[in-house]
Amino acid sequence: MIAVIGGTGAQGRGLAMRWAIAGEDVIIGSRWGEKAEKAAAEMSKQVRKKIRGMSNLEATRAADVVVLSVPFEAMKEIAGEIAPALTAGKILLSVVVPIKFKGDIVSVELSEAGSAAEELEKLTPHGVKLVSAFQTVGAVRLQDLKKPIECDIVVCGDDEKAKRVVMKLAEKIKGVRAIDGGPLCNSRLVEPVVALLVELTRRKKVPGVSIRFEGLE
């Protein structure tokens, strides 16, 4: 069972629908359960698959894999909200990106921990397996359900088993190749790339720029 916290947001909706299409059991979470239920009903109709909506806490409690898809500035608050339901053994997947906008300028919001994922690690209960991925695929491409994503997703984490679980989930999305990016601290290498992708997307006026690596095989 996958819970997408922030599942009523653009990227969260895209991930939830893609996984539902792939046959996964999906819940979307919101601070307000009614909002999540309404969004889930709309998404279920769109993909013709059952997606459930719950409060963030309820969704976290029900899931084996919890996906945190919220703005960086909301991460600390939401992490605290779901912490009571993050029991040992659950996988917490961070797709949080520490970028900020000032007019037409997009930049990376530097964290003392080194990355949003490492910042989240400090807020995560003991025994929860933290992984980071999906920062480099945009919401517009995720929600264009008629087309495969056609990109590589770098997956970072210190728990090898949890990382493999996330890599398998990533590759259930059509067109995605999962790349083992090493330990969680390597998230600090991945997250800043998003600012460049956003800038290129805007300059080229395209739905979304993503990454493909060559020479890995």
QUIDA-V779314 format. One line per field, one symbol per residue. ss: DSSP state (H for helix, E for strand, - for the rest). psi: psi as a letter, one per 30 degrees, with the letter a starting at -180 (. if undefined). burial: 1 if it has 24 or more other C-alpha atoms within 12 Angstrom, else 0. A space follows every 50 residues. Layout:
ss=???
psi=???
burial=???
This chain:
ss=-EEEE----HHHHHHHHHHHH----EEEEE--HHHHHHHHHHHHHHH--- EEEEEHHHHHHH--EEEE---HHHHHHHHHHHHHH-----EEEE----EE EE--EEEE-------HHHHHH-------EEEE------HHHHH------- EEEEEEE--HHHHHHHHHHHH----EEEEE---HHHHHHH--HHHHHHHH HHHH-------------
psi=kkkjkgffleeeeeeeeeeeefgkkkkkklfjeeeeeeeeeeeeeefhlj klklleeeeeeflekjkjilkeffeeeeeeefeffilkflkjjkgkkill kjbgkklkjkkffeleeeeeeffklkfkjkkklgfgkleeeefiffklei lkkkkklfjeeeeeeeeeeeffkkfkkkkjgalefffffeeffeeeeeee eeefhlfkkakkklgf.
burial=11111111111111111111110111111110100110111011001011 11111111111111111111110011011011101110011111111110 00000001100001111111101110011111111111111111100011 11111111100111111111111111111111111111111111111110 00000001111000000
